[in-house]
């Protein structure tokens, strides 16, 4: 009888441990902030430019963050912002970060875009031949010259705003040549068909490698200006909110990696941006460009107002109706729940309170 009772007790203990183990697993698996690799993946098409400023895409893809957060992401390359924005508008892409001036111009003309996150800030510059650097050190030096830009580029809008503030009518006092790519801008300046040009990193570093010089960085024209805001179509963002939140989580994790793993990040970027790795590292970590996922609502609104003052757009809408910061913050809170001691996420929370509320 004693032996029988001992067996029953043993069986009861084993059964209790099994039940306890199952319960523990159930609790862990029900954690909504945990990586989403086990759930059904959401297909997500993303457009990018072959530029250092899109580093968060590249890291999230190559390090498996998209996959772990439950996304099946395919990246599509474009040469300029206009091409990428039209692809979003036509439904070929779910998201892309194609400047700031570009999407704001589309919104101004009636496109129902939603700007829901950040990818890059600053990082544009004026370049010219060495003998012309001093001429363009003052904004008055641009009067009567030919300047090459990329259509809808953020640096172009920042530069035109600076001219207007200096009392220069860029529509009549400067000849602006809108080209299809930053490579075309560099070629125009080298050949002399343009006196100066506006490009972004790493084309700024490439310009110096090819014998040109940087005159001024865009931050000197408009300090802290945003660039490359994440954009999607309003109806798609509303319908596929979960996909966009997962997208944010992957990019936030990529930002953490980018800050803490410089050499590996450069190796990753080199797969998408085909220039010398030393130039890539210089471009990515020089301090002239900031690859931050925060939507930065306040600076985005300031950029909208600046474009209105120079007549770049009419600006009749309330731009706040086209900005969504909630999905980003939801993703950040989920990651903070997962990694409460992560100093990068703690800082991003502070930045969110300063930049977006």
C-alpha positions in Angstrom: 0.0 0.0 0.0 2.9 2.3 0.9 4.6 1.5 -2.4 1.3 2.3 -4.3 0.9 5.6 -2.6 4.6 6.5 -3.4 4.0 5.8 -7.1 0.8 7.9 -7.1 2.6 10.8 -5.4 5.5 10.6 -7.9 3.1 10.6 -10.8 1.3 13.6 -9.3 4.6 15.5 -9.0 5.6 14.7 -12.6 2.1 15.8 -13.8 2.4 19.0 -11.8 5.8 19.8 -13.3 4.5 19.2 -16.8 1.5 21.4 -16.2 3.7 24.1 -14.6 6.1 24.0 -17.6 3.3 24.3 -20.0 1.9 27.3 -18.1 5.2 29.0 -18.0 5.7 28.6 -21.8 2.2 29.9 -22.4 3.0 33.0 -20.4 6.2 33.6 -22.4 4.6 33.0 -25.7 1.7 35.4 -24.9 4.2 38.2 -24.4 3.1 40.6 -27.2 6.4 42.4 -27.2 8.4 39.2 -27.9 10.0 38.7 -31.4 7.3 37.8 -34.0 9.3 35.1 -35.9 6.8 32.4 -34.9 3.7 34.3 -36.1 2.4 34.5 -39.7 4.6 37.0 -41.5 3.2 40.1 -43.2 4.4 40.9 -46.7 5.9 44.4 -46.8 7.5 46.1 -49.8 9.9 48.9 -49.0 11.6 51.4 -51.3 15.1 52.8 -50.7 17.8 55.0 -52.3 21.4 53.7 -52.5 22.5 56.1 -49.8 24.0 55.9 -46.3 20.9 57.7 -44.9 18.9 54.5 -45.4 21.2 52.4 -43.2 18.4 51.3 -40.9 16.7 49.4 -43.8 19.9 47.6 -44.6 20.7 46.6 -41.1 17.2 45.5 -40.3 17.2 43.3 -43.4 20.7 41.8 -43.1 20.5 41.2 -39.3 17.2 39.5 -39.5 15.2 42.1 -37.5 12.4 42.3 -40.1 12.1 38.5 -40.1 12.2 38.3 -36.3 9.5 40.9 -36.0 7.1 39.0 -38.3 7.7 40.8 -41.6 8.6 39.4 -45.0 10.3 42.5 -46.4 11.4 43.0 -50.0 13.6 46.0 -50.7 13.3 47.9 -54.0 15.9 50.5 -55.2 15.1 53.8 -56.7 17.3 56.6 -58.1 15.4 59.6 -56.7 12.6 60.6 -54.4 10.1 61.3 -57.1 10.3 57.7 -58.5 9.9 56.2 -55.0 7.0 58.4 -53.9 5.1 57.6 -57.1 5.6 53.9 -56.4 4.1 54.3 -52.9 1.2 56.3 -54.4 0.5 53.6 -57.0 0.4 50.9 -54.3 3.7 49.1 -55.4 5.3 49.9 -52.1 4.0 49.9 -48.5 6.6 52.4 -47.3 9.7 54.4 -48.2 11.7 57.3 -46.9 12.2 59.6 -49.9 13.2 63.0 -48.4 11.0 65.5 -46.7 10.4 68.1 -49.5 9.1 65.4 -51.8 6.3 63.8 -49.7 5.2 67.3 -48.4 4.9 68.4 -52.0 2.8 65.4 -52.8 0.6 66.1 -49.8 0.3 69.7 -50.9 -1.1 68.5 -54.2 -3.6 66.2 -52.6 -1.9 62.8 -52.2 -3.2 61.1 -49.0 0.2 60.2 -47.6 0.9 59.6 -43.9 4.4 60.5 -42.6 4.9 58.0 -39.8 8.6 57.8 -38.9 12.2 58.9 -39.4 15.1 57.6 -41.3 17.6 60.5 -41.7 18.1 64.0 -40.6 20.5 66.6 -42.2 23.3 65.1 -44.4 23.1 67.3 -47.5 25.7 69.7 -48.8 26.7 72.2 -51.6 29.7 71.1 -53.6 31.7 72.9 -56.2 35.1 73.1 -57.9 38.0 74.1 -55.5 38.4 77.5 -57.2 34.8 78.4 -56.5 34.5 77.5 -52.8 35.0 81.0 -51.5 32.5 82.4 -53.9 29.7 80.2 -52.5 30.7 80.7 -48.9 28.1 83.5 -48.8 24.6 83.1 -50.1 25.0 86.2 -52.3 27.6 84.2 -54.2 24.8 82.1 -55.8 23.2 85.1 -57.6 23.7 84.7 -61.3 25.0 81.2 -61.2 23.8 77.8 -62.3 23.1 75.3 -59.5 22.3 71.6 -60.1 20.0 69.8 -57.7 17.9 66.5 -57.6 14.2 67.0 -58.1 12.3 67.0 -54.7 15.5 66.6 -52.7 15.4 67.9 -49.1 18.7 69.7 -49.4 17.4 71.6 -52.4 14.4 72.9 -50.4 16.6 73.8 -47.4 19.0 75.7 -49.7 16.2 77.6 -51.4 14.8 78.5 -48.0 18.1 79.9 -47.0 18.3 82.0 -50.2 14.9 83.5 -49.5 15.8 84.4 -46.0 18.8 86.2 -47.3 16.6 88.2 -49.7 17.5 86.3 -52.8 14.7 85.3 -55.3 15.9 81.9 -56.3 13.2 81.8 -59.1 14.8 84.7 -61.0 18.3 85.3 -59.6 19.6 81.7 -59.8 19.3 79.2 -62.6 18.3 75.9 -60.9 18.9 72.7 -62.9 16.8 69.8 -61.6 18.5 66.5 -62.5 17.6 62.8 -61.9 20.3 61.7 -59.5 23.1 63.0 -57.3 25.6 61.3 -59.6 24.3 63.4 -62.4 24.7 66.5 -60.2 28.4 65.7 -59.6 29.0 65.1 -63.3 27.4 68.5 -64.1 29.6 70.3 -61.6 32.8 68.5 -62.8 32.0 69.3 -66.5 31.2 73.0 -65.7 27.6 72.9 -66.9 26.7 73.8 -63.3 28.7 76.1 -61.0 27.6 74.2 -57.9 25.5 71.3 -56.9 23.4 69.9 -54.0 23.9 66.3 -53.0 23.7 64.1 -49.9 26.0 61.5 -48.2 27.8 59.5 -49.4 27.9 61.6 -52.6 29.4 64.4 -50.6 32.4 62.1 -49.8 32.4 60.9 -53.5 32.5 64.6 -54.6 35.7 65.2 -52.7 37.2 61.9 -53.9 36.6 63.2 -57.5 38.3 66.5 -56.9 35.3 68.7 -55.8 35.0 70.5 -52.5 32.2 70.8 -50.0 31.1 74.4 -49.6 28.6 74.1 -46.8 26.5 71.5 -45.0 22.7 71.8 -45.0 22.6 72.1 -41.2 24.3 75.5 -41.6 21.2 76.6 -43.6 18.6 75.0 -41.4 19.9 73.5 -38.1 18.6 70.0 -37.3 16.3 69.8 -40.3 14.6 66.5 -41.0 15.0 64.4 -44.1 13.8 61.1 -45.3 10.5 60.7 -43.4 8.9 57.3 -43.6 5.8 57.6 -45.8 2.8 55.3 -46.6 -0.6 55.7 -48.1 -3.2 56.6 -45.5 -5.6 53.7 -46.3 -2.8 51.1 -46.3 -1.4 52.4 -43.0 -4.9 52.2 -41.4 -5.6 48.8 -42.8 -2.2 47.3 -42.0 -1.4 49.0 -38.7 0.1 45.8 -37.2 2.6 45.5 -40.1 3.7 49.1 -39.7 4.2 48.6 -35.9 6.4 45.6 -36.6 8.2 47.6 -39.2 9.0 50.3 -36.5 10.2 47.6 -34.1 12.7 46.3 -36.6 14.0 49.8 -37.5 14.4 50.7 -33.8 16.4 47.6 -33.2 18.5 48.4 -36.3 19.2 51.9 -34.9 20.5 50.3 -31.7 22.8 48.0 -33.8 24.0 50.9 -36.0 25.1 52.9 -33.0 26.9 50.1 -31.3 28.5 48.1 -34.2 30.1 50.5 -36.6 32.4 48.1 -38.5 29.7 45.5 -39.1 27.2 48.2 -40.1 29.6 49.5 -42.7 30.0 46.0 -44.1 26.2 45.8 -44.4 25.8 49.2 -46.0 28.5 48.3 -48.5 26.2 45.7 -50.0 23.7 48.4 -51.0 26.0 51.5 -51.5 28.8 50.6 -53.8 31.6 52.9 -52.8 34.8 52.6 -50.8 34.2 51.3 -47.2 36.3 54.1 -45.7 34.1 56.7 -47.4 31.0 54.8 -46.2 32.2 54.9 -42.6 33.1 58.5 -42.9 29.7 59.3 -44.3 27.7 57.2 -41.7 29.5 58.4 -38.6 30.8 61.9 -39.5 28.1 63.7 -37.5 26.8 65.4 -40.6 24.0 62.8 -40.9 21.8 61.3 -38.3 19.9 58.1 -38.9 17.2 58.2 -36.2 13.8 56.4 -36.4 12.0 59.1 -34.4 9.2 60.8 -36.5 10.3 64.2 -35.1 6.9 65.8 -35.6 8.0 69.3 -34.4 10.8 69.7 -36.9 8.7 68.2 -39.6 6.0 70.8 -39.0 8.8 73.5 -39.0 10.0 72.2 -42.4 6.5 72.5 -43.8 6.2 76.1 -42.6 9.6 76.9 -44.1 8.5 75.5 -47.5 5.4 77.6 -47.3 7.3 80.8 -46.7 9.4 80.4 -49.9 6.4 79.5 -52.1 7.6 76.0 -52.6 4.1 74.8 -51.8 0.7 76.4 -50.9 0.4 74.7 -47.5 -3.4 75.0 -47.2 -3.7 71.7 -45.2 -3.1 71.1 -41.6 0.1 69.1 -41.9 -0.5 67.5 -38.5 -3.4 65.5 -40.0 -0.8 63.8 -42.2 1.6 62.8 -39.4 1.3 59.7 -37.3 3.7 59.2 -34.3 1.5 56.8 -32.4 2.7 53.6 -34.2 6.3 54.5 -33.6 5.7 55.0 -29.9 3.7 51.8 -29.6 6.6 49.9 -31.1 9.1 51.7 -28.8 7.0 50.9 -25.7 6.9 47.2 -26.8 10.6 47.1 -27.1 11.1 48.9 -23.8 8.9 46.2 -22.2 11.1 43.6 -23.8 14.4 45.3 -22.9 13.7 47.7 -20.0 17.4 48.5 -19.3 18.4 49.2 -22.9 19.9 52.7 -22.8 19.2 53.5 -26.5 15.5 52.8 -26.0 15.4 54.9 -22.8 16.9 57.8 -24.7 14.5 57.4 -27.6 11.6 57.6 -25.2 13.0 60.9 -23.9 13.5 62.1 -27.5 9.9 61.2 -28.3 8.6 63.4 -25.5 10.7 66.3 -26.7 10.2 65.9 -30.5 6.7 64.5 -31.0 4.3 65.6 -28.2 
